[in-house]
Amino acid sequence: MMTRLKIVIADDNDEIREVLRAVLRDQQTMGVFAEAGTGHEVVALARKHKPDIVLMDVEMPGMNGFQALQSILQDRGDTKVIMVTRKTSRIAVNRAQQLGAKGYVAKGDLHVELVAAIQAVAEGGSYLSESLRERGSGSPSSSTGRAKASSADSGPGGERHKSHSVPDQCEAPGAVEVPIRKQGQNQIRVFLVDDEKMVGDAVARTIHNESRFHFVGQGDEEEIVERAIRDAQPDIVLLDIYLGDHKRGGWGMMKRIREVCPDTGIIIFTRSTGKANVSEAWRQDAAGYLNKGNWEEEGLQAMLAVHAGERFFPTLGEQSRNRASPTKKLSEAEYEIYFRRVRDVPSQAIAEERNIAVATVYVHRSSIKDKIGHEYGWRGIAEDSKSDPGLLCELDTMEHRVFELYVQGTTVPQEIATKIGRTEAEVKDLIRSIRRKLNCHPDGWKGIAREEGDID
């Protein structure tokens, strides 16, 4: 009797799961044994069914595909995972391969390539979509991929010329002259978005002396940068968030870059060490955050890490969450909800952005409240205590008085001290005691976020 491959499919889109089932329906040697809509579900199903093959999307709610991949291979090393996804950047492909995925199929190619990918992986090989090989992912399994060429790089080695590809644009404002070396095979292509020529010269000099990299140019005006990146198709963009007269114009530029070159890994490259900016970069899924003052020590390391599919955030070491802080108690899904709520994103908008039900957002908010306290702080607790006085039963008389004053609007310790006849130090001790007993920051989730530098 012919043995059928046990296959588990995981995608949060019902229609995609139906397409996967349809493609495999007539394959006598392949059978879909189970389906999952989240990363947590597919890990559980892999443990239960011990499949030969898991077909899995990268982008799923809660635990993403990369995290699920790690968990599956840790639990059951002989299960082979094929990523089937719209996320087709070189960075994503490299990361998947680094984590142990045996195949990577673009969703646009799955009708014609999925069966071949499963067969190749089942026989002990690996598979990468033809469209990704043609584009050149820079990964070992895409050796047939060709190096990208661009007229932006023409010219003899060492020649100084403009960073943009079309000759009649060379004198346009926002273009900066940089030394460009003739490109070799498989070099990592780097473009700099910055309005400081001195910074451009420093970056160009470093890259010019590194055979692994090729500097394709520099610019700072949105329209020119957009054309240059579309032509050059860089692997990495170093992006300053403070451009010209725009205080944080880089965030808008980041969106435009992704529209014209979605495969590019974007590293925020700035002098700002503000935690709010680092946090924003993380939220917007930047590939890295690099302080200009650390370019000599960390620049090459950052670009190599990002090109390998990793994220580079040394400033906060994956944000301030890694410190001993209340938010460290939150799951990844809960933190995503918390992150948006402290920025005043409505629950409906969060649900649409995360592709989950509004009810799920409220469930997460309730769980977050249990872990780090009331979203609206002591004022929220005061409101709830009208129907449940027991919420304040642990506070002694003086703590209750401080709590009431704070809720009524007297929030400065020195002012509270004057009203209750205590020293400022004593009031601060009382506030700490109340916070501990109520498991709640006086100003709620936003107060925690300000303490951790997540918001200004």
N, C-alpha and C positions, 0 to 999 in steps of 0.2 A: 504493500500500500504506500502511495506517495506521501511523504511527510510534508506538511504545510508549515510555512513560516508563521509563527505567532507574532502578530503586529498590533501595537497599541498606537493610536493616533491622538495627538494633543493640539488643539487650536481653540481659541475662545470664540471663533466665528463658526456658527452652525453651518453656514453655506460651504465654507472651506472643508469642514469635516465630511459633508455630503459629497463634495467633489473627490476627496481622497477615497472614500468608500466606492464611488462609482468607477474610479480608475482601476481599483484593485478587485472589483467584483468578479470579473471573468478570469482572474488569475488562479489557476488550480493549485499552484504551489504557495499561495499567499492568502492569509486570512486575517481579517480585522477582529480581534478578540475583545477589545475594549476601547472606549473613547474618553477623553478628558477635555475640560474647558479651561483649566488653570494649571499652573505649575505644580501646586500642592497635590492636585488630583492625579496628575500623571505619575508623580513619584510614588504615591500610594498604589496606583494600579500596577506599576512596574514591580513593586514588591509582591503584590498579590499574584499576578499572572506570570511573572518571570518570562517576559517576551523575548523573542529573538531580535526584533527590530522595534524601535520607537521612532515614529515620525512626529516631529515636534516643531511648533512655531517658536520664534525668539520672543515675540512681544505678547505676553499674557499677563493678566492682572495678578497682583500678589507676588508670587514667585515667578520671575521671568524664565525664559527658556534656558539661558546660560546657567542660572542657579539650579534649575531642575536637572540639567545635564550633569552637573557636578554631583548632585545627590544620587541620581540614578546610577552613575558609574561607581560611586563609593559603595552603594548598597549591592550592586550586581555588576561586576566588571565585565561579564561576558555578554551583556546586552549591548547591542550596537545602536547608536543614535544617529539619525539623519535629520538635520534641520531643514524644514520646508517653510520658507519665509519670504516676505517681501523685503526684508532688511538685507540688502545685498552689497553693502559697503565692504571694501577690503578689510577694514577694521573689524567688522562683524565676522567675516569669514575667518580671518586670522585668529580671532578670539575663540570661535567655535572649535577650530582645529587644535588650538593650544589646550583647550579643556577636554579634548578627547572625542569630539564628534567625528564619525567616519564618513559622513556625507553632508553635502550642502546643496540643496536644490531651490532655485528661485521659483516662487509660486507661479510666475508667468510661464515657466517651462515644465511644470509638473505633469501636464497631460502627456507630453512626449518623452519625458526623462525619468519620471518617478520609478517605473518598473525597472528600468536599466540601473538606476541608482541602488535600488533594493537588491537586485541580483549581484551587483558588483560588491556591495558591502557584505552580503550574506556569504559570498565566496572568499571573504578575507581581504578584500581590497578597499579602496576608498573612491569617493565620487564627488566631483564638483561640476555644477551646471556649465554647459558649453558657453552660455552667455557670459559667465563669470570668468571662464578660462580665456575667452576672447578679449575680455576687457583687461585681464591681467591683474589678479588679486594680489600678487606678490607672495603667495603662499607656495610651499613646496609642491603641492599637488596640482598646481596650475602652471607647470613648467612650459606649457605650450602658449601661455599668455604672452602677448607681445608688449614691449615697453611702449608707453604712450609717447607720441611725438607732438610737438607744438611749435608753431612758427615763433613763439615767444622765446624759444631757446636758440634760434639760429644765430650763427656767427662763430668765428674762431674762438678757441679756448682762451679765456682770459680777457676777451674783448669787453669793454664797457659799453652797454647799450641800455635802452629803456626797458622797463619791466613789462610792457604790454606788447601784445603780439602784432598789432596792425601798425605799420610804419607811420601812417598819417596821424596816429594818436600819440605819437611819442612825445610831442610837446604839450600835450594836454595837462592842465593843472591836476595835481594829485599823483602824477607819475614821478617816480624817483629813480635816478640812475644808480645801478648796482653792478658790481662785478659778477659776471656770469661765466661759469665754466661749461664747456661742452658736455652734454649729458652722456653718461655711460649707461649700460644695461642695468636694469633692476634698481636704479637709484630711487631714493625716497624724495619726491618732489615737494618743495616747500615754497609757500607764498606768504608774504608778510603784509598785513593790513595795519599801517601805522603812519602817522603824519610827521614823524621825526626822522630826518635823513640820517642823523648820527646813529640812531638805533638800527636803521636799515643797513648802514655800512658795517656795524658790528656783527649783525646776524649774517650778512653776506660773507664777511671775512672768515667767520667760524665755519660756515658750511662749505666755502670754497676749499678749505683745507681738509675736508672730510669726504672720502671717496664714496661713502654710503649715501650721501645726500646730494641733491641738486637744487640750487636756489633759482626759482623761476621768476621772481620779481617782487616788487613792492608797490603799493598804492594806498590811497586813503579816501578818495571820493567814490561814493557808492556806485554810480553808473560805470565809472572806469574800472573799478574793482570787479564789478559783476561781469563785464566783458572779458577782462583779463583772466578771471578764474574759469569762465566758460571755455575759453580757448586753451588755457594751460592745463586744466583738470588736475590740480595739485593733489597729492596725497594728504598733505597737512597744511593748514592755514594757521599762522600765528596772528591773533586778532587782539588789538588793543580796544578796550571798551570806552576809552576817553578819546574821542576823535574831534579835532577842530573845536568849533563852538558848541558842539553837542556834548553835554555832560557825560552821558552814557550812550552815545550813539552806536557803540559797538554791538549792543544787543539787537538793534534793528538790522545792522549789517550781517549779523550772524544768521538771521532768518533768511535774508536774501541769498547768502552764500549757499545755504542748504537747499534753496529752491533751484539754483543753477548747477550745483555740484553736491548732491546728497551723499556721495561716497566719502567726501573729505572729512578728515578728523580735525576738529577745530579746537585749538588750545588758546584759552584766554591768556594774553601776554601783556601785562600791565604793571605799573608801579604800585598800584593799590593793593594793600594787604587787608582791607576791610573784610570782615567775616561775612557781612551781608552780600558783598560781591561774589565771594567764593561760594556762598550758599546759592546765590542766583545762578551762577555758572553750573553748579551741580544740578539744580532744578531744571535748567534748560538743556541738560544732557550734553554739555560741553565735554570734550574728550580729556581736557586737562586744564590746569590753572598754574601759570608760571609767572613768578615775579621777575621783572626785567633786571633787577639787581642781582638775580641768581642765574642769569643767562649763561655765564661762563661755566658755572659749576653744574647746572642742571639742564641746560638747553638740549643737549644731545640725548641725555637720558630720557627726558620728557618725550621727545619726538620718537625715539626708538620704542618706548613703552606704548605710546598711542598707536604707532604703526603695527605693533604686535597684538593690538586689540584690547589693551588695558586702559584704565583711566589713571591720569596722573594728577593727584591733588595733595601734594606734600604740605601745603600751608596749614590745612586742618586735619590731614590724615583721614579722608572721607568725612569731612565736615566735623564740626564740633561735637557731633553725636558720640564720637569715640571717647570723649571725656566722661568722667563720672557725672552724668546729667540725667534729669528726669526722662528726656526723650529717648535715652538708650533702652528704656523699658518697652518701647513701642516696636511692633513688628514693622516690616518694610511697608506693607499696605497701610497700616495705621499712620506711619510717619508721612506718607504721601498725602494723606487726608489732612493731618495736622499742619503740614507745610503750606498747604493751600489755604486752610482756614485762617491762619495767622496773617495771611495776605488778603483777607476779606473776599475770598472766592466763594460764591454761594454753593450750597450743596448740589443744586441742579446742574450748575456748570461743571462741578467736579465730576459728577456722574457721567456727563456727556464726554468730558475729556478722558476719563478713565475707562469709558465704555462699560459701566456697571450701573445697576439700578440705584435710584435715589435712596431706596430703603437700605441698601447696602452701605451707603455713605453714613446714614444715621446710625446703623449698627456699629460701624467703626468709631464714630464720634462718641457713642456711649462707652465703648471699650477704652478709648483714650481717656475719657473722663475718669473711669475707674482707676486708671494707671497713674495719671499725672494731675488729676484734679479738674475742677469745673472750668469749662472753656472761658467763662466770663469772670473767673476769679471770685473774690469774696462777695462782690455785688450779686453774682449769680447764686452763691450759697445763701445769701441773705434773702433773696427772693424765694428760693426753694424752701427755706426754713419757715415761711409763713404757713405752709401746709404741713411741714414736718419739723417741728421745733427741736426734735431730737438731734438734728444735724449739728447743733451748737452745744450739746450737753457736756462735752469734754472741756469747754472753756471755763476758767475760773472768772470771778467777778471783774478783775482788772483786765484780763484778756478780752472779756466780752465788751468792756468799755472801749478798748483800743479798736476792736473789730468794728464796732458801731461808728466810731469816728471816721475810720478809714472808708467805710461804705458810704458815709454821708459826704465825703469829699475832702476830709482832712487827711492827706496822705504823707505829708512831710514829717518825719520823726520828731524834729525839733518843735513843730507846732503842736503835735500830739502831746509831747512832754509838758509843754506849757499848760495845756488844758487839764491834764490829769495830775499835775504836781510831781512828776518823775523826771529823772535825767534822760537825756537823749539816748545814752547807752542802754539804760533800762528799757526804754521803749523799743529799741532795736532787738533786744533780747526777747521781749514780749511778742514782737512781730514774728521772729523766728519760731517761737514756741507755737503760736497760732498756726503758722504755715505748716509746721510738722503735724500738729493734731488734726488739721483739716485736710492734710495732703493736698494743698492747693496754694499756688502762688497768689499773692494779693491781687495781681492784675491778670490772672488767668494765663491762657496759653500764650498770649502776646507778651506777657511779662517774662515768661520762660524764654521765648524767642529772642527778646531784647537782651536778656542776660547772656545768651549764647551767641549773640552777634548775628543771628539769622535774619533779623530785620533791624532797620535803623530806628 
